[in-house]
Amino acid sequence: MRASLLLAVLSLSLAGCAAVQPRGTGDLGVVIERASGKVQLVETSGRTVLGEVAGLGDLSHATVVFSRDERYAYVFGRDGGLTKVDLLARRIVKRVVQSGNSIGGAISADGRLVAAANYTPGGVKFFDADTLAQVAEIPAVGADGKPSKVVGLVDAPGNRFVFTLYDAGEIWLADMKDPARPRVTKFTGIGKEPYDGNITPDSRWYIAGLFGEDGLALLDLWHPEKGVKRILKNYGKGEQKLPVFKMPHMEGWGFFEHYAFVPAVGRHEVLMIDTNSWTLAGAIPTAGQPVFVVGQPGSRKIWVNFAFPDNGVVQVIDAAERKVVHTLHPGKAVLHLEFTPRGENVWISARDSDKLVVYDTDTYQPLTELPSDSPSGVFFTPRAHRIGW
């Protein structure tokens, strides 16, 4: 009798295990639904929506990083909320409101620290990736003695983080190998209003865009003792800029051979920078003011979206030919685009059309349209293994 009962229980247990199909995380992703405080969980192999997770607060300028095992997404909300989402269980694991206004975040090289960059009250806070318990804080007070907004936060090799102080015009390099004793190197006077930052694919160069003046600020992370160098300082000198309807982003710049393709501020152009000399190599006319200028993996194509009033357009640049070769119209108010890891598809969010459009990057044909509530950022789990994303 006991043996029969044990066998029955074992059979039910095995049947239950068979009914739950395990899956990997490498083709998962998160789409920010900014109007509703939700995230959509998607998978790129079948191009489908798996579910939604609600209760993430103000997502009007949300960004996402992933744990190194790709299971967890860390969502940074504009309201200062930091939310850890389990992509497999499809639920919130932990949520903390760590500031009054947050603008982004990063995760350390070893995956143990999550860092949040803050507008209000400024500074960077560091959290244990497992528990979201705060373990360190670096207040952002510039050389002028005043608090500053922090932007352009990226991770760097060696459990370091780099970020800019928008109000103070500074770049800080924080070594977080020992979170109890952060070591911060400060570079002052790097230019007016550094609004965002990017790290090159070889992790050597950190580049800060300047909103308050022409040019960029360049920091050699291999030789930080050399300080910050100004590049493209005289670009556009004497020219009248257009009104800037949306600040360009520096994340995901396209790189081809020894050229970087970057958005011009207040101009209908994508700039080409020679990374051997860090000088301007050319400017490619575009349909509007570029916001994201992103390289397609495994290709010489650079994809660009734009600020209002041209934000229903996406253009593709052939980096070798240095010109626009294709124009797409995915929907109203295109905010973001994200490639599958090998670049065969691109997912584009059209906020005011309430949809995601997936394109074949070879033929430019739409493959799928998925409903989404005011979608903005699209983030796929392979970002977990890229430095500076």
FENMONOR-V341057 format. One record per helix or strand of 3 or more residues. SS is the DSSP state (H for helix, E for strand). FROM is the first residue (numbers start at 0). LEN is the number of residues. If there is no record, write none. Layout:
SS,FROM,LEN
SS,FROM,LEN
//
This chain:
H,1,18
E,27,6
E,37,6
E,47,6
E,62,4
E,71,5
E,80,6
E,90,7
E,100,7
E,112,8
E,123,5
E,133,5
E,149,7
E,159,6
E,169,6
H,178,3
E,182,5
E,193,6
E,204,6
E,215,5
H,223,3
E,227,4
E,253,3
E,258,5
E,268,6
E,278,7
E,289,6
E,300,6
E,313,5
E,322,6
E,333,6
E,344,6
H,350,3
E,354,6
E,365,6
E,374,6
H,380,5
//
